[in-house]
Amino acid sequence: MNNFTFVLLCSSIIFLCTSIGSLFVYTINKINNKTEKICLGLASGIMLASSIWSLLIPAINTSKFIIVLIGFIFGIFIITRLDKLVNKYSKNKKNTMLFVAMTIHNIPEGMTVGLISSYAYKINSGITISMALALTIGIAIQNIPEGAAISINYRQQGLSKFKSVLLGILSGIVEPVSALLMYFIFSTINGLLPFMLSLAASIMIYVVINELIPSANKDDTNIGSISFIIGFIIMMSLDVLL
C-alpha cells in the first residue's frame, strides 16, 4: 500500500462511519437525553485524547515549541472566526446551525487524518502507521453518533428519511476532501507538519470545550463526564498501545 492509498483508506473510514451513523434514522426515531450525553461525552474524550497524543505531542517532539505554539494560536483564531460566522448567519435556525457546525467540525478531523496518514510514511517524521490508525479509529468511533445526531434531528423536524440521511452523509463528505487536500499540499513539505498538527489540535480542542462538553453536561448528572473519561481512556490506550 502506498502513501496516497493509505490516506484515502483512512479518510474513507471516517467518512463511512459518519454515513453509517446517518443510516440509524431508519431504525431510531429519536435519541433520548441520556444516550445523547453518552455519545457526546465519548466523542469529547476521544477528540481531546487524540489532540494530545496524536497531534500535540508528535508536533512538540519534531519541532521547536514556538512553531507549535504559533500553530495552536492560529488554529484558535481560525475556529473562533468560523464559529462567529456560523452564529451570525444561522441564528434561530437550529437545523442549519447543526449541519454547518458539524460540517465545520468535520473539516479539522479530515485535515488531521490526512496529515497524520501522509506523514506516517515519511522517515523520521515522528509519526507511525500505528498512530495514524489509532487516530482514524478514534475519530471513526465518534463519527457514528455525530452522523446519527444530524439525520435524526432532521427527521424529527419533518424531513423524509432519505433526505435526513443524505444531509448527514453530506456533512461528512468534507472529511475525505480535506484529508486529500492536506496530502496533496503538505505531504512533501516536512517543515509544515508540526505547525499543521498543532493547528488541527487547537481546533479540535476548541470544539470539545465549546460544543461537546457543555452539551454532554447540560443537566445535573455525571453521565456525560463519565462517558468523557471512558472516551479519553479508549483513545489514549489506542495511541499508546498501537
C-alpha positions in Angstrom: 0.0 0.0 0.0 1.4 3.4 -1.0 1.1 6.7 0.8 -1.8 8.0 -1.2 -3.8 4.8 -0.9 -3.3 4.8 2.9 -4.6 8.4 3.2 -7.6 7.6 1.0 -8.3 4.5 3.1 -8.1 6.3 6.5 -10.2 9.3 5.3 -12.8 6.9 3.7 -13.1 5.1 7.0 -14.1 8.2 9.0 -16.5 9.3 6.2 -18.0 5.8 6.1 -18.7 5.9 9.9 -20.5 9.3 9.6 -22.6 7.7 6.8 -23.3 4.6 8.9 -24.5 6.9 11.8 -26.8 8.7 9.4 -28.4 5.5 8.4 -29.6 5.0 12.0 -32.5 7.2 11.1 -34.1 4.2 9.6 -34.2 2.4 12.9 -34.2 5.1 15.5 -36.7 8.0 15.5 -35.3 9.9 18.5 -32.2 10.0 20.6 -33.1 10.3 24.3 -31.3 12.7 26.5 -29.2 10.0 28.3 -28.0 8.4 25.0 -27.1 11.9 23.6 -25.0 12.7 26.6 -23.2 9.4 26.4 -22.4 9.9 22.7 -21.2 13.5 23.3 -19.1 12.5 26.3 -17.4 9.7 24.4 -16.8 11.9 21.4 -15.3 14.7 23.5 -13.0 12.3 25.4 -11.8 10.7 22.2 -11.2 14.0 20.5 -9.3 15.5 23.4 -7.0 12.5 23.8 -6.3 12.4 20.1 -5.5 16.1 20.2 -2.8 15.5 22.8 -1.3 12.1 21.9 -1.7 12.1 18.1 -1.2 15.8 17.4 0.4 18.0 20.1 3.0 15.5 21.4 4.3 14.5 17.9 4.4 18.2 17.0 6.4 19.1 20.0 8.8 16.2 19.6 9.6 17.1 16.0 9.9 20.9 16.1 10.6 24.0 18.2 8.0 24.8 20.7 7.5 28.3 19.3 6.3 26.8 16.0 3.8 24.5 17.8 2.6 27.5 19.8 2.1 29.7 16.8 0.2 26.9 15.0 -2.0 26.4 18.1 -2.9 30.0 18.4 -3.6 30.4 14.7 -5.9 27.4 14.9 -7.9 29.0 17.7 -8.1 32.2 15.7 -9.5 30.3 12.7 -12.1 28.3 14.6 -13.4 31.3 16.6 -13.8 33.3 13.4 -15.7 30.3 11.8 -17.8 29.9 14.9 -18.7 33.6 14.9 -19.6 33.3 11.2 -21.9 30.3 11.8 -23.7 32.1 14.7 -24.2 35.2 12.6 -25.8 33.5 9.6 -27.5 30.6 11.3 -29.2 32.4 14.2 -32.6 30.9 15.2 -32.2 28.2 12.5 -31.4 25.1 14.6 -31.2 22.6 11.7 -28.9 24.8 9.6 -26.8 25.6 12.6 -26.4 21.9 13.5 -25.5 21.0 9.9 -23.0 23.8 9.4 -21.5 23.3 12.9 -21.0 19.5 12.3 -19.6 20.2 8.8 -17.1 22.7 10.1 -16.3 20.3 12.9 -15.5 17.6 10.4 -13.1 19.6 8.4 -10.3 19.6 11.0 -10.9 15.9 11.6 -10.3 15.2 7.9 -7.3 17.5 7.9 -5.9 15.7 10.9 -6.3 12.3 9.4 -4.9 13.5 6.1 -1.8 14.9 7.8 -1.1 12.0 10.1 -1.6 9.3 7.5 0.5 11.3 5.0 3.5 11.7 7.3 3.2 8.1 8.7 5.1 7.1 5.5 7.9 9.6 6.0 11.1 8.5 7.6 12.0 10.3 10.9 8.7 12.2 10.9 7.8 11.1 14.4 4.5 9.7 13.1 3.9 5.9 12.8 1.3 4.0 10.8 0.0 2.7 14.1 -0.5 6.3 15.4 -2.4 7.1 12.2 -4.6 4.1 12.5 -5.3 4.8 16.2 -6.4 8.4 15.4 -8.5 7.1 12.5 -10.2 4.6 14.7 -10.9 7.1 17.4 -12.4 9.7 15.0 -14.4 6.9 13.3 -15.9 5.8 16.6 -17.2 9.3 17.4 -18.4 10.0 13.9 -21.1 7.4 14.2 -23.2 9.2 16.8 -22.5 12.5 15.1 -23.9 11.3 11.8 -26.9 9.9 13.7 -27.5 13.2 15.5 -27.7 15.2 12.3 -30.0 12.8 10.5 -32.3 12.1 13.4 -32.6 15.8 14.1 -33.7 16.5 10.6 -36.1 13.5 10.7 -37.7 14.9 13.9 -38.2 18.2 12.0 -40.3 16.5 9.4 -37.8 15.7 6.6 -38.1 12.3 4.9 -35.7 9.5 6.0 -33.9 9.7 2.7 -33.3 13.5 2.8 -32.3 13.2 6.5 -29.7 10.5 5.7 -28.4 12.5 2.7 -27.8 15.6 4.8 -26.0 13.5 7.4 -23.8 12.0 4.7 -23.1 15.4 3.1 -21.9 16.8 6.4 -19.1 14.2 6.4 -18.0 14.4 2.8 -15.7 17.3 3.8 -13.6 14.7 5.7 -12.0 12.8 2.7 -11.9 16.0 0.7 -9.9 17.9 3.4 -7.8 14.9 4.0 -6.8 14.5 0.4 -6.2 18.3 0.2 -3.7 18.0 3.1 -2.0 15.1 1.3 -1.5 17.0 -2.0 -0.4 20.3 -0.3 1.7 19.2 2.6 2.9 15.6 2.0 6.1 16.8 0.5 6.7 19.7 2.9 8.1 18.3 6.2 8.6 21.6 7.8 4.9 22.4 8.0 3.9 19.2 9.8 4.3 20.5 13.4 2.5 23.7 12.6 -0.4 21.9 11.0 -0.6 19.3 13.7 -0.9 21.9 16.4 -3.3 24.0 14.3 -5.6 20.9 14.0 -5.2 20.1 17.7 -6.3 23.6 18.8 -9.4 23.5 16.5 -10.4 20.1 17.9 -9.9 21.2 21.5 -12.0 24.3 20.9 -14.8 22.2 19.5 -14.6 19.9 22.5 -14.7 22.7 25.1 -17.1 25.0 23.3 -19.6 22.5 21.9 -19.3 18.9 23.1 -18.6 19.1 26.8 -21.3 21.7 27.6 -23.9 19.7 25.8 -22.8 16.5 27.5 -23.1 18.1 30.9 -26.2 20.3 30.5 -28.1 18.6 33.3 -27.3 17.7 36.9 -26.0 14.3 36.1 -22.4 12.9 35.7 -23.1 10.5 32.8 -21.5 13.0 30.3 -18.4 13.3 32.5 -18.1 9.5 32.9 -18.5 9.0 29.2 -15.8 11.6 28.6 -13.4 9.8 30.8 -14.2 6.4 29.1 -13.7 8.0 25.6 -10.4 9.6 26.8 -9.1 6.2 28.1 -10.1 4.4 24.9 -8.3 6.9 22.7 -5.3 7.2 25.0 -4.9 3.4 25.0 -5.2 3.2 21.2 -2.5 5.9 20.9 -0.1 4.4 23.4 -0.6 0.7 22.7 -0.9 0.6 18.9 
